[in-house]
Amino acid sequence: VMILAFLLAAGQTQQTAVPNNGWLKGAVSLFSLALLSVTVYQAFCEREWHTIAHRSLRGQTGEMLPRYKSLYPHLRKNELFLYNYAAELNVSGHYTESLQVAHECEKRWADYDLQMLMADDCLQSQPYGKTETHLKQAAAMCPVKFMPLYRLAEFYKTTGRNGEARKIAQIITDKKIKIPSPIINSIKNKMQNLLNEPDSVNDSPQRITSDKTTTSYFSWQEHLLKDRPPRALLPT
């Protein structure tokens, strides 16, 4: 009798478990379908980003910016997309918007190129914002790089802080070269020219020029020093 009662109880438990298992399987199926949909749409967004980034690099930045904007709500947690979007805004002259997107990227990603991009955004926006801060951060991130220090000297010279410009110039001329390049040679020559200039009585803003008739620093191979952060770090 006890065995029969146990079998009957087990049968009732199995009958009542079937609906519960069916509900659970349905919930799992719906969750899996939703997850698959999100994954597929994310892949579509990244593919769209890949397409518009390449078109932008081919000179269609102005036409692609609206498509970047439409992708932003869906890829705003992707630091590479944020960087690329900020870089394209910078190239098109939208420096304030570029800096806003770059700030979002900075919360997720500590990167040398990002700091250089933010420095350029600030430099293009009067009164220069945090240009100095971002250049110093970039220099600290990559101590072997010459460009952040060069840009810092350039910034000091432009804003009339000639004494500080000379200090950075001395650091650059004393800095050892690990991998020689025409850019580094040009930077060192320009910084040496700066050190050879007579001290100014009054610090005053001096825009960097490219006058081949003078011995002023920043006077030759200027095209080599128009180094900009890379614009696209794309999904594979």
Beta strands, then each sheet from edge to edge (+ up, - down):
end
